[in-house]
Amino acid sequence: MKRWSGLAAVPGMIILGAAFFSCRKAPAYTVLQGEIFHTYYHIKYKGEADHSQRVDSVFRAFNHSLNPFDSTSIIAGVNRNLPVRTDSMFRRVFRRAQEIAAVSGGSYDITCSPLINAWGFGFEHKEDVTAQLIDSIRAFVGYRRVRLDGETVVKDDPRTTLNTSSIAKGYASDLVGEALAAHGIGDYMVEIGGEVAFNGLNPQGKPWRIGVSKPQDDSLGLAMQEFELVVELSGKGGLATSGNYRNFYVRDGKKYAHTIDPLSGYPVQTDVLSATVIAPDCMTADALATTFMVVGSERVPAIAAEFPGVDYMLILSDGDGSYKTVMNEGFRKRVAK
């Protein structure tokens, strides 16, 4: 972990600052950055105390609970049908994921890991995808096939596995923010892989500023970032963006996007190129951003209305190679003038 003072660029968005001059000394802010969960994190908080060990402790606890790449984690044990007891972190994420799955009618589903893997966007090897393969996988995919019984996960089919990648980074950002708040820090910004938990104000005493990227076909991440708009964030909450335009592959001349529709089993093809969500917590924002990518723009307002404090912006395809931006009133009020 590196500790320094500066501004951090992140995929899909950027934390923006402003140069300023004043006779008054600005309050000190500390920046921590490093690599975790196969991505990068940037943390900025008010104060000079070094909380890097506390942050590392949060990451270790999160890894033990929800990191599927760690063979000793709780979620890895659940996926291998071992007799493991879940912890509070696992149950918090699981319950929120199941709630969003129910509201979306199954369009959001953390049991769709085998479908993600089959299409080549998970952590296993790509397979030659056929209709027969998809149908065979769908036989054991579905959020209704898994539930909590006290501290234990119960499955209807032992082949069912869980993949919390669409909600876990947001939750990890929340956990770091909660750890900082527990030590009296009221102004912070925590970003993990583009998912942002925030509270209070930035070093200039103003809202945190986040730039949301324009959609670009850039699966290698080599294109220069251009911003569609900048949002200002104050108070406590979370922001997450999901988009297909930077995570896809091409096979036999056809583009396959990384968002899978759990109901059909196929890569989603809707009018939503990108979804940015602001919510009371980053875990919810993270999961809803993925949900909105799957359901398409027509269903977004009704789903968002089920979650108090949720605002959103969608970048939609016009079908002729151009795009348009739509947002609800709450999001519009946060757009920087």
Sequence and secondary structure as in RCSB ss.txt:
>XXXX:A:sequence
MKRWSGLAAVPGMIILGAAFFSCRKAPAYTVLQGEIFHTYYHIKYKGEADHSQRVDSVFRAFNHSLNPFDSTSII
AGVNRNLPVRTDSMFRRVFRRAQEIAAVSGGSYDITCSPLINAWGFGFEHKEDVTAQLIDSIRAFVGYRRVRLDG
ETVVKDDPRTTLNTSSIAKGYASDLVGEALAAHGIGDYMVEIGGEVAFNGLNPQGKPWRIGVSKPQDDSLGLAMQ
EFELVVELSGKGGLATSGNYRNFYVRDGKKYAHTIDPLSGYPVQTDVLSATVIAPDCMTADALATTFMVVGSERV
PAIAAEFPGVDYMLILSDGDGSYKTVMNEGFRKRVAK
>XXXX:A:secstr
 EEE S  EETTEEEE      SS    EEEEEEEETTEEEEEEEESS   HHHHHHHHHHHHHHH TTSTTSHH
HHHHTT      HHHHHHHHHHHHHHHHTTTSS TT HHHHHHHT SSS      HHHHHHHHTT  GGGEEEET
TEEEESSTT     HHHHHHHHHHHHHHHHHHTT   EEEEETTEEEEES  TTSS EEEEEE     TTS S  
 EEEEEEE SSEEEEEEESTTSEEEETTEEEES B TTT SB   SEEEEEEEESSHHHHHHHHHHHHHH TTTH
HHHHHTSTT EEEEEEE SSS EEEEE HHHHTTB  
